[in-house]
Amino acid sequence: MSATRERRERERAQRHQMIITAARELAEAEGWEAVTTRRLAERVEYSQPVLYSHFNGKDAIVGAVALDGFVEMAGDLGRARRSAPEPARALRAVCAAYLRFATERPALYQAMFILPTNLKFASVDTPAPLRACFDEFVNCLRPDNERRELFAEVIWSALHGIAVLSESGRIPPAGQEERIDLLVAGVAAGG
Protein backbone atom coordinates (compact mmCIF):
# COMPACT_ATOMS: atom_id res chain seq x y z
CA MET A 1 0.00 0.00 0.00
CA SER A 2 1.36 3.42 -0.90
CA ALA A 3 2.18 6.04 1.70
CA THR A 4 -0.42 8.37 0.17
CA ARG A 5 -3.15 5.76 0.45
CA GLU A 6 -2.13 4.94 4.05
CA ARG A 7 -2.29 8.64 4.92
CA ARG A 8 -5.76 8.97 3.33
CA GLU A 9 -7.02 5.94 5.25
CA ARG A 10 -5.56 7.30 8.48
CA GLU A 11 -7.19 10.70 7.86
CA ARG A 12 -10.51 9.00 7.08
CA ALA A 13 -10.33 6.99 10.32
CA GLN A 14 -9.55 10.18 12.26
CA ARG A 15 -12.47 11.99 10.62
CA HIS A 16 -14.73 9.01 11.40
CA GLN A 17 -13.74 9.11 15.08
CA MET A 18 -14.09 12.91 15.16
CA ILE A 19 -17.71 12.59 14.00
CA ILE A 20 -18.43 9.95 16.67
CA THR A 21 -16.84 12.09 19.37
CA ALA A 22 -18.73 15.20 18.25
CA ALA A 23 -22.04 13.29 18.26
CA ARG A 24 -21.41 12.00 21.75
CA GLU A 25 -20.38 15.41 23.08
CA LEU A 26 -23.42 17.07 21.54
CA ALA A 27 -25.74 14.38 22.92
CA GLU A 28 -24.20 14.69 26.38
CA ALA A 29 -24.57 18.48 26.31
CA GLU A 30 -27.99 18.86 24.66
CA GLY A 31 -29.56 15.40 24.27
CA TRP A 32 -29.85 13.16 21.24
CA GLU A 33 -32.56 15.34 19.67
CA ALA A 34 -29.86 17.96 19.10
CA VAL A 35 -27.68 15.54 17.14
CA THR A 36 -28.39 16.21 13.48
CA THR A 37 -26.13 15.82 10.48
CA ARG A 38 -26.28 19.59 9.96
CA ARG A 39 -25.12 20.30 13.53
CA LEU A 40 -22.45 17.61 13.33
CA ALA A 41 -21.17 18.94 10.00
CA GLU A 42 -20.83 22.39 11.55
CA ARG A 43 -19.16 21.01 14.65
CA VAL A 44 -16.53 18.93 12.81
CA GLU A 45 -16.18 21.52 10.03
CA TYR A 46 -16.96 19.13 7.18
CA SER A 47 -19.88 19.14 4.79
CA GLN A 48 -22.94 16.94 5.28
CA PRO A 49 -21.94 14.80 2.25
CA VAL A 50 -18.65 14.04 4.01
CA LEU A 51 -20.64 12.86 7.05
CA TYR A 52 -22.78 10.67 4.80
CA SER A 53 -19.63 9.19 3.27
CA HIS A 54 -18.88 7.85 6.77
CA PHE A 55 -22.37 7.14 8.12
CA ASN A 56 -25.69 6.32 6.50
CA GLY A 57 -27.74 8.64 8.72
CA LYS A 58 -28.23 9.32 12.39
CA ASP A 59 -28.96 5.71 13.39
CA ALA A 60 -25.55 4.67 12.07
CA ILE A 61 -23.89 7.48 14.04
CA VAL A 62 -25.76 6.44 17.18
CA GLY A 63 -24.64 2.86 16.56
CA ALA A 64 -21.01 3.93 16.30
CA VAL A 65 -21.31 5.92 19.53
CA ALA A 66 -22.97 2.90 21.17
CA LEU A 67 -20.18 0.59 20.05
CA ASP A 68 -17.63 2.92 21.65
CA GLY A 69 -19.80 2.85 24.77
CA PHE A 70 -19.71 -0.94 24.89
CA VAL A 71 -15.91 -0.83 24.74
CA GLU A 72 -15.92 1.53 27.75
CA MET A 73 -18.53 -0.49 29.61
CA ALA A 74 -16.64 -3.75 29.06
CA GLY A 75 -13.57 -2.14 30.62
CA ASP A 76 -15.56 -0.88 33.61
CA LEU A 77 -17.29 -4.22 34.16
CA GLY A 78 -14.04 -6.15 33.77
CA ARG A 79 -12.24 -3.98 36.33
CA ALA A 80 -15.18 -4.40 38.72
CA ARG A 81 -15.24 -8.20 38.31
CA ARG A 82 -11.50 -8.53 38.85
CA SER A 83 -11.69 -6.36 41.99
CA ALA A 84 -13.61 -9.06 43.89
CA PRO A 85 -12.29 -12.62 43.72
CA GLU A 86 -15.37 -14.36 45.21
CA PRO A 87 -18.18 -14.88 42.63
CA ALA A 88 -21.05 -13.26 44.57
CA ARG A 89 -18.91 -10.23 45.42
CA ALA A 90 -17.70 -10.05 41.83
CA LEU A 91 -21.30 -10.13 40.59
CA ARG A 92 -22.24 -7.38 43.03
CA ALA A 93 -19.31 -5.26 41.86
CA VAL A 94 -20.26 -5.79 38.20
CA CYS A 95 -23.90 -4.90 38.88
CA ALA A 96 -22.87 -1.74 40.72
CA ALA A 97 -20.48 -0.79 37.91
CA TYR A 98 -23.25 -1.29 35.33
CA LEU A 99 -25.67 0.99 37.20
CA ARG A 100 -22.92 3.55 37.82
CA PHE A 101 -22.14 3.57 34.09
CA ALA A 102 -25.82 4.14 33.23
CA THR A 103 -26.10 6.96 35.77
CA GLU A 104 -22.84 8.71 34.93
CA ARG A 105 -23.20 8.47 31.13
CA PRO A 106 -26.94 8.79 30.41
CA ALA A 107 -26.60 9.93 26.77
CA LEU A 108 -24.16 7.14 26.02
CA TYR A 109 -26.41 4.60 27.76
CA GLN A 110 -29.33 5.80 25.63
CA ALA A 111 -27.30 5.22 22.48
CA MET A 112 -26.36 1.75 23.66
CA PHE A 113 -29.77 0.53 24.80
CA ILE A 114 -32.63 2.89 24.01
CA LEU A 115 -32.15 4.49 20.59
CA PRO A 116 -32.44 2.52 17.35
CA THR A 117 -29.20 1.01 16.03
CA ASN A 118 -28.23 -1.92 13.86
CA LEU A 119 -26.25 -3.56 16.66
CA LYS A 120 -27.32 -7.15 17.20
CA PHE A 121 -27.37 -8.82 20.59
CA ALA A 122 -27.29 -12.59 21.14
CA SER A 123 -26.42 -13.29 17.52
CA VAL A 124 -23.49 -14.52 15.47
CA ASP A 125 -23.29 -10.89 14.30
CA THR A 126 -22.93 -9.51 17.84
CA PRO A 127 -19.92 -7.18 17.90
CA ALA A 128 -17.09 -8.24 20.21
CA PRO A 129 -17.51 -5.30 22.65
CA LEU A 130 -21.16 -6.26 23.30
CA ARG A 131 -20.16 -9.86 23.88
CA ALA A 132 -17.35 -8.71 26.19
CA CYS A 133 -19.87 -6.85 28.37
CA PHE A 134 -22.15 -9.86 28.53
CA ASP A 135 -19.23 -12.18 29.30
CA GLU A 136 -18.37 -10.11 32.39
CA PHE A 137 -21.72 -11.16 33.84
CA VAL A 138 -21.29 -14.78 32.71
CA ASN A 139 -17.82 -14.90 34.27
CA CYS A 140 -19.28 -13.98 37.67
CA LEU A 141 -21.31 -17.17 37.69
CA ARG A 142 -20.14 -20.65 38.61
CA PRO A 143 -18.59 -22.48 35.64
CA ASP A 144 -20.61 -25.60 36.47
CA ASN A 145 -23.89 -23.70 36.05
CA GLU A 146 -25.16 -24.89 32.68
CA ARG A 147 -27.56 -21.93 32.59
CA ARG A 148 -24.92 -19.24 33.14
CA GLU A 149 -25.91 -17.37 29.99
CA LEU A 150 -29.58 -17.41 30.92
CA PHE A 151 -28.74 -16.10 34.39
CA ALA A 152 -26.57 -13.39 32.81
CA GLU A 153 -29.45 -12.35 30.51
CA VAL A 154 -31.82 -12.06 33.45
CA ILE A 155 -29.29 -10.09 35.50
CA TRP A 156 -28.60 -7.73 32.61
CA SER A 157 -32.34 -7.31 31.97
CA ALA A 158 -33.01 -6.52 35.62
CA LEU A 159 -30.19 -3.98 35.72
CA HIS A 160 -31.42 -2.34 32.53
CA GLY A 161 -34.89 -2.05 34.06
CA ILE A 162 -33.45 -0.55 37.23
CA ALA A 163 -31.34 1.91 35.21
CA VAL A 164 -34.23 3.07 33.01
CA LEU A 165 -36.73 3.30 35.86
CA SER A 166 -34.25 5.21 38.01
CA GLU A 167 -33.33 7.61 35.21
CA SER A 168 -37.00 8.38 34.54
CA GLY A 169 -37.72 8.93 38.23
CA ARG A 170 -40.15 6.01 38.42
CA ILE A 171 -38.17 4.37 41.22
CA PRO A 172 -36.04 6.28 43.73
CA PRO A 173 -32.29 6.17 43.12
CA ALA A 174 -31.72 5.85 46.87
CA GLY A 175 -32.62 2.13 46.76
CA GLN A 176 -29.91 1.02 44.30
CA GLU A 177 -27.72 -0.77 46.84
CA GLU A 178 -30.65 -2.76 48.23
CA ARG A 179 -31.81 -3.65 44.70
CA ILE A 180 -28.35 -4.93 43.83
CA ASP A 181 -28.19 -6.94 47.06
CA LEU A 182 -31.57 -8.52 46.31
CA LEU A 183 -30.59 -9.35 42.73
CA VAL A 184 -27.26 -10.89 43.73
CA ALA A 185 -28.83 -12.87 46.59
CA GLY A 186 -31.48 -14.24 44.22
CA VAL A 187 -28.89 -15.28 41.67
CA ALA A 188 -26.60 -16.77 44.32
CA ALA A 189 -29.49 -18.87 45.62
CA GLY A 190 -30.30 -20.25 42.19
CA GLY A 191 -27.06 -20.34 40.36
C-alpha positions in Angstrom: 0.0 0.0 0.0 1.4 3.4 -0.9 2.2 6.0 1.7 -0.4 8.4 0.2 -3.1 5.8 0.5 -2.1 4.9 4.0 -2.3 8.6 4.9 -5.8 9.0 3.3 -7.0 5.9 5.2 -5.6 7.3 8.5 -7.2 10.7 7.9 -10.5 9.0 7.1 -10.3 7.0 10.3 -9.5 10.2 12.3 -12.5 12.0 10.6 -14.7 9.0 11.4 -13.7 9.1 15.1 -14.1 12.9 15.2 -17.7 12.6 14.0 -18.4 9.9 16.7 -16.8 12.1 19.4 -18.7 15.2 18.3 -22.0 13.3 18.3 -21.4 12.0 21.7 -20.4 15.4 23.1 -23.4 17.1 21.5 -25.7 14.4 22.9 -24.2 14.7 26.4 -24.6 18.5 26.3 -28.0 18.9 24.7 -29.6 15.4 24.3 -29.9 13.2 21.2 -32.6 15.3 19.7 -29.9 18.0 19.1 -27.7 15.5 17.1 -28.4 16.2 13.5 -26.1 15.8 10.5 -26.3 19.6 10.0 -25.1 20.3 13.5 -22.5 17.6 13.3 -21.2 18.9 10.0 -20.8 22.4 11.6 -19.2 21.0 14.7 -16.5 18.9 12.8 -16.2 21.5 10.0 -17.0 19.1 7.2 -19.9 19.1 4.8 -22.9 16.9 5.3 -21.9 14.8 2.2 -18.7 14.0 4.0 -20.6 12.9 7.0 -22.8 10.7 4.8 -19.6 9.2 3.3 -18.9 7.9 6.8 -22.4 7.1 8.1 -25.7 6.3 6.5 -27.7 8.6 8.7 -28.2 9.3 12.4 -29.0 5.7 13.4 -25.5 4.7 12.1 -23.9 7.5 14.0 -25.8 6.4 17.2 -24.6 2.9 16.6 -21.0 3.9 16.3 -21.3 5.9 19.5 -23.0 2.9 21.2 -20.2 0.6 20.0 -17.6 2.9 21.7 -19.8 2.9 24.8 -19.7 -0.9 24.9 -15.9 -0.8 24.7 -15.9 1.5 27.7 -18.5 -0.5 29.6 -16.6 -3.8 29.1 -13.6 -2.1 30.6 -15.6 -0.9 33.6 -17.3 -4.2 34.2 -14.0 -6.2 33.8 -12.2 -4.0 36.3 -15.2 -4.4 38.7 -15.2 -8.2 38.3 -11.5 -8.5 38.8 -11.7 -6.4 42.0 -13.6 -9.1 43.9 -12.3 -12.6 43.7 -15.4 -14.4 45.2 -18.2 -14.9 42.6 -21.1 -13.3 44.6 -18.9 -10.2 45.4 -17.7 -10.0 41.8 -21.3 -10.1 40.6 -22.2 -7.4 43.0 -19.3 -5.3 41.9 -20.3 -5.8 38.2 -23.9 -4.9 38.9 -22.9 -1.7 40.7 -20.5 -0.8 37.9 -23.2 -1.3 35.3 -25.7 1.0 37.2 -22.9 3.5 37.8 -22.1 3.6 34.1 -25.8 4.1 33.2 -26.1 7.0 35.8 -22.8 8.7 34.9 -23.2 8.5 31.1 -26.9 8.8 30.4 -26.6 9.9 26.8 -24.2 7.1 26.0 -26.4 4.6 27.8 -29.3 5.8 25.6 -27.3 5.2 22.5 -26.4 1.7 23.7 -29.8 0.5 24.8 -32.6 2.9 24.0 -32.2 4.5 20.6 -32.4 2.5 17.3 -29.2 1.0 16.0 -28.2 -1.9 13.9 -26.3 -3.6 16.7 -27.3 -7.1 17.2 -27.4 -8.8 20.6 -27.3 -12.6 21.1 -26.4 -13.3 17.5 -23.5 -14.5 15.5 -23.3 -10.9 14.3 -22.9 -9.5 17.8 -19.9 -7.2 17.9 -17.1 -8.2 20.2 -17.5 -5.3 22.6 -21.2 -6.3 23.3 -20.2 -9.9 23.9 -17.4 -8.7 26.2 -19.9 -6.8 28.4 -22.1 -9.9 28.5 -19.2 -12.2 29.3 -18.4 -10.1 32.4 -21.7 -11.2 33.8 -21.3 -14.8 32.7 -17.8 -14.9 34.3 -19.3 -14.0 37.7 -21.3 -17.2 37.7 -20.1 -20.7 38.6 -18.6 -22.5 35.6 -20.6 -25.6 36.5 -23.9 -23.7 36.0 -25.2 -24.9 32.7 -27.6 -21.9 32.6 -24.9 -19.2 33.1 -25.9 -17.4 30.0 -29.6 -17.4 30.9 -28.7 -16.1 34.4 -26.6 -13.4 32.8 -29.4 -12.4 30.5 -31.8 -12.1 33.5 -29.3 -10.1 35.5 -28.6 -7.7 32.6 -32.3 -7.3 32.0 -33.0 -6.5 35.6 -30.2 -4.0 35.7 -31.4 -2.3 32.5 -34.9 -2.0 34.1 -33.5 -0.5 37.2 -31.3 1.9 35.2 -34.2 3.1 33.0 -36.7 3.3 35.9 -34.3 5.2 38.0 -33.3 7.6 35.2 -37.0 8.4 34.5 -37.7 8.9 38.2 -40.2 6.0 38.4 -38.2 4.4 41.2 -36.0 6.3 43.7 -32.3 6.2 43.1 -31.7 5.8 46.9 -32.6 2.1 46.8 -29.9 1.0 44.3 -27.7 -0.8 46.8 -30.6 -2.8 48.2 -31.8 -3.7 44.7 -28.3 -4.9 43.8 -28.2 -6.9 47.1 -31.6 -8.5 46.3 -30.6 -9.3 42.7 -27.3 -10.9 43.7 -28.8 -12.9 46.6 -31.5 -14.2 44.2 -28.9 -15.3 41.7 -26.6 -16.8 44.3 -29.5 -18.9 45.6 -30.3 -20.3 42.2 -27.1 -20.3 40.4 
